[in-house]
Amino acid sequence: MARRTLIPRHIPSSSQPADIFTKPLPKDAFILFRNKLCVHLIFIPTAA
């Protein structure tokens, strides 16, 4: 069996969609990560 090596690499916060669950984000970052996670805002107006 071939030996494999795992090399961890730094991922900057600007590329980390999990941040949406762990910290407050600026609106632009929140929308970017929300879209990357395929979460869509569905607004259904209610009758007044």
mmCIF file of the N, C-alpha and C atoms, coordinates in Angstrom:
data_MODEL
# 
_entry.id   MODEL 
# 
loop_
_atom_site.group_PDB 
_atom_site.id 
_atom_site.type_symbol 
_atom_site.label_atom_id 
_atom_site.label_alt_id 
_atom_site.label_comp_id 
_atom_site.label_asym_id 
_atom_site.label_entity_id 
_atom_site.label_seq_id 
_atom_site.pdbx_PDB_ins_code 
_atom_site.Cartn_x 
_atom_site.Cartn_y 
_atom_site.Cartn_z 
_atom_site.occupancy 
_atom_site.B_iso_or_equiv 
_atom_site.pdbx_formal_charge 
_atom_site.auth_seq_id 
_atom_site.auth_comp_id 
_atom_site.auth_asym_id 
_atom_site.auth_atom_id 
_atom_site.pdbx_PDB_model_num 
ATOM 1   N N  . MET A 1 1  ? 0.843   -1.175 0.000  1.00 0.00 ? 1  MET A N  1 
ATOM 2   C CA . MET A 1 1  ? 0.000   0.000  0.000  1.00 0.00 ? 1  MET A CA 1 
ATOM 3   C C  . MET A 1 1  ? 0.890   1.240  0.000  1.00 0.00 ? 1  MET A C  1 
ATOM 4   N N  . ALA A 1 2  ? 0.576   2.180  -0.857 1.00 0.00 ? 2  ALA A N  1 
ATOM 5   C CA . ALA A 1 2  ? 1.363   3.415  -0.940 1.00 0.00 ? 2  ALA A CA 1 
ATOM 6   C C  . ALA A 1 2  ? 1.091   4.289  0.277  1.00 0.00 ? 2  ALA A C  1 
ATOM 7   N N  . ARG A 1 3  ? 2.135   4.916  0.748  1.00 0.00 ? 3  ARG A N  1 
ATOM 8   C CA . ARG A 1 3  ? 1.990   5.825  1.884  1.00 0.00 ? 3  ARG A CA 1 
ATOM 9   C C  . ARG A 1 3  ? 1.573   7.198  1.355  1.00 0.00 ? 3  ARG A C  1 
ATOM 10  N N  . ARG A 1 4  ? 0.553   7.769  1.965  1.00 0.00 ? 4  ARG A N  1 
ATOM 11  C CA . ARG A 1 4  ? 0.073   9.083  1.547  1.00 0.00 ? 4  ARG A CA 1 
ATOM 12  C C  . ARG A 1 4  ? 0.344   10.083 2.655  1.00 0.00 ? 4  ARG A C  1 
ATOM 13  N N  . THR A 1 5  ? 0.602   11.305 2.248  1.00 0.00 ? 5  THR A N  1 
ATOM 14  C CA . THR A 1 5  ? 0.888   12.362 3.210  1.00 0.00 ? 5  THR A CA 1 
ATOM 15  C C  . THR A 1 5  ? -0.168  13.452 3.064  1.00 0.00 ? 5  THR A C  1 
ATOM 16  N N  . LEU A 1 6  ? -0.719  13.841 4.184  1.00 0.00 ? 6  LEU A N  1 
ATOM 17  C CA . LEU A 1 6  ? -1.683  14.933 4.204  1.00 0.00 ? 6  LEU A CA 1 
ATOM 18  C C  . LEU A 1 6  ? -0.942  16.213 4.556  1.00 0.00 ? 6  LEU A C  1 
ATOM 19  N N  . ILE A 1 7  ? -1.073  17.204 3.708  1.00 0.00 ? 7  ILE A N  1 
ATOM 20  C CA . ILE A 1 7  ? -0.405  18.481 3.944  1.00 0.00 ? 7  ILE A CA 1 
ATOM 21  C C  . ILE A 1 7  ? -1.490  19.532 4.199  1.00 0.00 ? 7  ILE A C  1 
ATOM 22  N N  . PRO A 1 8  ? -1.675  19.935 5.466  1.00 0.00 ? 8  PRO A N  1 
ATOM 23  C CA . PRO A 1 8  ? -2.686  20.963 5.753  1.00 0.00 ? 8  PRO A CA 1 
ATOM 24  C C  . PRO A 1 8  ? -2.258  22.317 5.182  1.00 0.00 ? 8  PRO A C  1 
ATOM 25  N N  . ARG A 1 9  ? -3.210  23.039 4.673  1.00 0.00 ? 9  ARG A N  1 
ATOM 26  C CA . ARG A 1 9  ? -2.933  24.360 4.117  1.00 0.00 ? 9  ARG A CA 1 
ATOM 27  C C  . ARG A 1 9  ? -3.850  25.379 4.757  1.00 0.00 ? 9  ARG A C  1 
ATOM 28  N N  . HIS A 1 10 ? -3.330  26.578 4.888  1.00 0.00 ? 10 HIS A N  1 
ATOM 29  C CA . HIS A 1 10 ? -4.105  27.673 5.465  1.00 0.00 ? 10 HIS A CA 1 
ATOM 30  C C  . HIS A 1 10 ? -5.187  28.106 4.474  1.00 0.00 ? 10 HIS A C  1 
ATOM 31  N N  . ILE A 1 11 ? -6.399  28.276 4.963  1.00 0.00 ? 11 ILE A N  1 
ATOM 32  C CA . ILE A 1 11 ? -7.487  28.821 4.150  1.00 0.00 ? 11 ILE A CA 1 
ATOM 33  C C  . ILE A 1 11 ? -7.873  30.153 4.779  1.00 0.00 ? 11 ILE A C  1 
ATOM 34  N N  . PRO A 1 12 ? -7.710  31.249 4.049  1.00 0.00 ? 12 PRO A N  1 
ATOM 35  C CA . PRO A 1 12 ? -8.037  32.553 4.619  1.00 0.00 ? 12 PRO A CA 1 
ATOM 36  C C  . PRO A 1 12 ? -9.533  32.664 4.922  1.00 0.00 ? 12 PRO A C  1 
ATOM 37  N N  . SER A 1 13 ? -9.860  33.466 5.877  1.00 0.00 ? 13 SER A N  1 
ATOM 38  C CA . SER A 1 13 ? -11.246 33.650 6.283  1.00 0.00 ? 13 SER A CA 1 
ATOM 39  C C  . SER A 1 13 ? -12.104 34.112 5.113  1.00 0.00 ? 13 SER A C  1 
ATOM 40  N N  . SER A 1 14 ? -11.536 34.834 4.188  1.00 0.00 ? 14 SER A N  1 
ATOM 41  C CA . SER A 1 14 ? -12.311 35.318 3.040  1.00 0.00 ? 14 SER A CA 1 
ATOM 42  C C  . SER A 1 14 ? -12.768 34.185 2.121  1.00 0.00 ? 14 SER A C  1 
ATOM 43  N N  . SER A 1 15 ? -12.208 32.984 2.316  1.00 0.00 ? 15 SER A N  1 
ATOM 44  C CA . SER A 1 15 ? -12.584 31.824 1.505  1.00 0.00 ? 15 SER A CA 1 
ATOM 45  C C  . SER A 1 15 ? -13.215 30.720 2.345  1.00 0.00 ? 15 SER A C  1 
ATOM 46  N N  . GLN A 1 16 ? -13.702 31.044 3.519  1.00 0.00 ? 16 GLN A N  1 
ATOM 47  C CA . GLN A 1 16 ? -14.186 30.044 4.459  1.00 0.00 ? 16 GLN A CA 1 
ATOM 48  C C  . GLN A 1 16 ? -15.694 30.199 4.699  1.00 0.00 ? 16 GLN A C  1 
ATOM 49  N N  . PRO A 1 17 ? -16.533 29.528 3.900  1.00 0.00 ? 17 PRO A N  1 
ATOM 50  C CA . PRO A 1 17 ? -17.979 29.679 4.066  1.00 0.00 ? 17 PRO A CA 1 
ATOM 51  C C  . PRO A 1 17 ? -18.492 29.290 5.454  1.00 0.00 ? 17 PRO A C  1 
ATOM 52  N N  . ALA A 1 18 ? -17.773 28.460 6.186  1.00 0.00 ? 18 ALA A N  1 
ATOM 53  C CA . ALA A 1 18 ? -18.224 28.075 7.529  1.00 0.00 ? 18 ALA A CA 1 
ATOM 54  C C  . ALA A 1 18 ? -18.295 29.283 8.461  1.00 0.00 ? 18 ALA A C  1 
ATOM 55  N N  . ASP A 1 19 ? -17.606 30.361 8.129  1.00 0.00 ? 19 ASP A N  1 
ATOM 56  C CA . ASP A 1 19 ? -17.649 31.564 8.963  1.00 0.00 ? 19 ASP A CA 1 
ATOM 57  C C  . ASP A 1 19 ? -19.063 32.118 9.102  1.00 0.00 ? 19 ASP A C  1 
ATOM 58  N N  . ILE A 1 20 ? -19.930 31.810 8.151  1.00 0.00 ? 20 ILE A N  1 
ATOM 59  C CA . ILE A 1 20 ? -21.304 32.310 8.215  1.00 0.00 ? 20 ILE A CA 1 
ATOM 60  C C  . ILE A 1 20 ? -22.007 31.774 9.462  1.00 0.00 ? 20 ILE A C  1 
ATOM 61  N N  . PHE A 1 21 ? -21.567 30.621 9.971  1.00 0.00 ? 21 PHE A N  1 
ATOM 62  C CA . PHE A 1 21 ? -22.190 30.005 11.142 1.00 0.00 ? 21 PHE A CA 1 
ATOM 63  C C  . PHE A 1 21 ? -21.505 30.383 12.456 1.00 0.00 ? 21 PHE A C  1 
ATOM 64  N N  . THR A 1 22 ? -20.318 30.974 12.378 1.00 0.00 ? 22 THR A N  1 
ATOM 65  C CA . THR A 1 22 ? -19.529 31.151 13.596 1.00 0.00 ? 22 THR A CA 1 
ATOM 66  C C  . THR A 1 22 ? -19.237 32.588 13.997 1.00 0.00 ? 22 THR A C  1 
ATOM 67  N N  . LYS A 1 23 ? -19.496 33.549 13.107 1.00 0.00 ? 23 LYS A N  1 
ATOM 68  C CA . LYS A 1 23 ? -19.165 34.937 13.459 1.00 0.00 ? 23 LYS A CA 1 
ATOM 69  C C  . LYS A 1 23 ? -20.012 35.919 12.662 1.00 0.00 ? 23 LYS A C  1 
ATOM 70  N N  . PRO A 1 24 ? -20.176 37.108 13.189 1.00 0.00 ? 24 PRO A N  1 
ATOM 71  C CA . PRO A 1 24 ? -20.880 38.130 12.413 1.00 0.00 ? 24 PRO A CA 1 
ATOM 72  C C  . PRO A 1 24 ? -20.020 38.545 11.213 1.00 0.00 ? 24 PRO A C  1 
ATOM 73  N N  . LEU A 1 25 ? -20.655 38.709 10.083 1.00 0.00 ? 25 LEU A N  1 
ATOM 74  C CA . LEU A 1 25 ? -19.931 39.066 8.868  1.00 0.00 ? 25 LEU A CA 1 
ATOM 75  C C  . LEU A 1 25 ? -20.506 40.348 8.271  1.00 0.00 ? 25 LEU A C  1 
ATOM 76  N N  . PRO A 1 26 ? -19.675 41.075 7.523  1.00 0.00 ? 26 PRO A N  1 
ATOM 77  C CA . PRO A 1 26 ? -20.214 42.210 6.764  1.00 0.00 ? 26 PRO A CA 1 
ATOM 78  C C  . PRO A 1 26 ? -21.248 41.691 5.757  1.00 0.00 ? 26 PRO A C  1 
ATOM 79  N N  . LYS A 1 27 ? -22.178 42.530 5.376  1.00 0.00 ? 27 LYS A N  1 
ATOM 80  C CA . LYS A 1 27 ? -23.279 42.122 4.507  1.00 0.00 ? 27 LYS A CA 1 
ATOM 81  C C  . LYS A 1 27 ? -22.780 41.447 3.229  1.00 0.00 ? 27 LYS A C  1 
ATOM 82  N N  . ASP A 1 28 ? -21.767 42.016 2.570  1.00 0.00 ? 28 ASP A N  1 
ATOM 83  C CA . ASP A 1 28 ? -21.275 41.450 1.309  1.00 0.00 ? 28 ASP A CA 1 
ATOM 84  C C  . ASP A 1 28 ? -20.735 40.033 1.501  1.00 0.00 ? 28 ASP A C  1 
ATOM 85  N N  . ALA A 1 29 ? -19.963 39.809 2.565  1.00 0.00 ? 29 ALA A N  1 
ATOM 86  C CA . ALA A 1 29 ? -19.419 38.475 2.838  1.00 0.00 ? 29 ALA A CA 1 
ATOM 87  C C  . ALA A 1 29 ? -20.539 37.497 3.167  1.00 0.00 ? 29 ALA A C  1 
ATOM 88  N N  . PHE A 1 30 ? -21.521 37.948 3.951  1.00 0.00 ? 30 PHE A N  1 
ATOM 89  C CA . PHE A 1 30 ? -22.648 37.094 4.307  1.00 0.00 ? 30 PHE A CA 1 
ATOM 90  C C  . PHE A 1 30 ? -23.385 36.631 3.054  1.00 0.00 ? 30 PHE A C  1 
ATOM 91  N N  . ILE A 1 31 ? -23.668 37.559 2.142  1.00 0.00 ? 31 ILE A N  1 
ATOM 92  C CA . ILE A 1 31 ? -24.387 37.220 0.917  1.00 0.00 ? 31 ILE A CA 1 
ATOM 93  C C  . ILE A 1 31 ? -23.563 36.277 0.040  1.00 0.00 ? 31 ILE A C  1 
ATOM 94  N N  . LEU A 1 32 ? -22.267 36.536 -0.070 1.00 0.00 ? 32 LEU A N  1 
ATOM 95  C CA . LEU A 1 32 ? -21.381 35.670 -0.854 1.00 0.00 ? 32 LEU A CA 1 
ATOM 96  C C  . LEU A 1 32 ? -21.401 34.240 -0.317 1.00 0.00 ? 32 LEU A C  1 
ATOM 97  N N  . PHE A 1 33 ? -21.200 34.077 0.994  1.00 0.00 ? 33 PHE A N  1 
ATOM 98  C CA . PHE A 1 33 ? -21.175 32.735 1.575  1.00 0.00 ? 33 PHE A CA 1 
ATOM 99  C C  . PHE A 1 33 ? -22.552 32.083 1.527  1.00 0.00 ? 33 PHE A C  1 
ATOM 100 N N  . ARG A 1 34 ? -23.599 32.866 1.740  1.00 0.00 ? 34 ARG A N  1 
ATOM 101 C CA . ARG A 1 34 ? -24.961 32.326 1.659  1.00 0.00 ? 34 ARG A CA 1 
ATOM 102 C C  . ARG A 1 34 ? -25.201 31.757 0.264  1.00 0.00 ? 34 ARG A C  1 
ATOM 103 N N  . ASN A 1 35 ? -24.756 32.473 -0.763 1.00 0.00 ? 35 ASN A N  1 
ATOM 104 C CA . ASN A 1 35 ? -24.919 31.996 -2.131 1.00 0.00 ? 35 ASN A CA 1 
ATOM 105 C C  . ASN A 1 35 ? -24.063 30.759 -2.407 1.00 0.00 ? 35 ASN A C  1 
ATOM 106 N N  . LYS A 1 36 ? -22.850 30.721 -1.869 1.00 0.00 ? 36 LYS A N  1 
ATOM 107 C CA . LYS A 1 36 ? -21.988 29.541 -2.050 1.00 0.00 ? 36 LYS A CA 1 
ATOM 108 C C  . LYS A 1 36 ? -22.612 28.303 -1.428 1.00 0.00 ? 36 LYS A C  1 
ATOM 109 N N  . LEU A 1 37 ? -23.372 28.491 -0.354 1.00 0.00 ? 37 LEU A N  1 
ATOM 110 C CA . LEU A 1 37 ? -24.036 27.371 0.318  1.00 0.00 ? 37 LEU A CA 1 
ATOM 111 C C  . LEU A 1 37 ? -25.403 27.059 -0.311 1.00 0.00 ? 37 LEU A C  1 
ATOM 112 N N  . CYS A 1 38 ? -25.744 27.773 -1.383 1.00 0.00 ? 38 CYS A N  1 
ATOM 113 C CA . CYS A 1 38 ? -27.011 27.575 -2.111 1.00 0.00 ? 38 CYS A CA 1 
ATOM 114 C C  . CYS A 1 38 ? -28.230 27.793 -1.219 1.00 0.00 ? 38 CYS A C  1 
ATOM 115 N N  . VAL A 1 39 ? -28.134 28.767 -0.331 1.00 0.00 ? 39 VAL A N  1 
ATOM 116 C CA . VAL A 1 39 ? -29.265 29.154 0.501  1.00 0.00 ? 39 VAL A CA 1 
ATOM 117 C C  . VAL A 1 39 ? -29.877 30.390 -0.138 1.00 0.00 ? 39 VAL A C  1 
ATOM 118 N N  . HIS A 1 40 ? -31.169 30.336 -0.387 1.00 0.00 ? 40 HIS A N  1 
ATOM 119 C CA . HIS A 1 40 ? -31.835 31.439 -1.071 1.00 0.00 ? 40 HIS A CA 1 
ATOM 120 C C  . HIS A 1 40 ? -32.872 32.068 -0.158 1.00 0.00 ? 40 HIS A C  1 
ATOM 121 N N  . LEU A 1 41 ? -32.973 33.355 -0.236 1.00 0.00 ? 41 LEU A N  1 
ATOM 122 C CA . LEU A 1 41 ? -33.978 34.099 0.520  1.00 0.00 ? 41 LEU A CA 1 
ATOM 123 C C  . LEU A 1 41 ? -35.297 33.994 -0.215 1.00 0.00 ? 41 LEU A C  1 
ATOM 124 N N  . ILE A 1 42 ? -36.291 33.456 0.462  1.00 0.00 ? 42 ILE A N  1 
ATOM 125 C CA . ILE A 1 42 ? -37.622 33.342 -0.130 1.00 0.00 ? 42 ILE A CA 1 
ATOM 126 C C  . ILE A 1 42 ? -38.545 34.241 0.675  1.00 0.00 ? 42 ILE A C  1 
ATOM 127 N N  . PHE A 1 43 ? -39.073 35.242 0.017  1.00 0.00 ? 43 PHE A N  1 
ATOM 128 C CA . PHE A 1 43 ? -39.954 36.183 0.689  1.00 0.00 ? 43 PHE A CA 1 
ATOM 129 C C  . PHE A 1 43 ? -41.360 36.000 0.150  1.00 0.00 ? 43 PHE A C  1 
ATOM 130 N N  . ILE A 1 44 ? -42.275 35.703 1.022  1.00 0.00 ? 44 ILE A N  1 
ATOM 131 C CA . ILE A 1 44 ? -43.677 35.580 0.641  1.00 0.00 ? 44 ILE A CA 1 
ATOM 132 C C  . ILE A 1 44 ? -44.440 36.629 1.414  1.00 0.00 ? 44 ILE A C  1 
ATOM 133 N N  . PRO A 1 45 ? -44.909 37.666 0.729  1.00 0.00 ? 45 PRO A N  1 
ATOM 134 C CA . PRO A 1 45 ? -45.625 38.728 1.451  1.00 0.00 ? 45 PRO A CA 1 
ATOM 135 C C  . PRO A 1 45 ? -46.938 38.193 2.032  1.00 0.00 ? 45 PRO A C  1 
ATOM 136 N N  . THR A 1 46 ? -47.260 38.669 3.201  1.00 0.00 ? 46 THR A N  1 
ATOM 137 C CA . THR A 1 46 ? -48.514 38.272 3.836  1.00 0.00 ? 46 THR A CA 1 
ATOM 138 C C  . THR A 1 46 ? -49.568 39.310 3.539  1.00 0.00 ? 46 THR A C  1 
ATOM 139 N N  . ALA A 1 47 ? -50.800 38.883 3.525  1.00 0.00 ? 47 ALA A N  1 
ATOM 140 C CA . ALA A 1 47 ? -51.909 39.819 3.286  1.00 0.00 ? 47 ALA A CA 1 
ATOM 141 C C  . ALA A 1 47 ? -52.041 40.764 4.467  1.00 0.00 ? 47 ALA A C  1 
ATOM 142 N N  . ALA A 1 48 ? -52.285 42.024 4.180  1.00 0.00 ? 48 ALA A N  1 
ATOM 143 C CA . ALA A 1 48 ? -52.391 43.020 5.236  1.00 0.00 ? 48 ALA A CA 1 
ATOM 144 C C  . ALA A 1 48 ? -53.777 43.079 5.826  1.00 0.00 ? 48 ALA A C  1 
# 
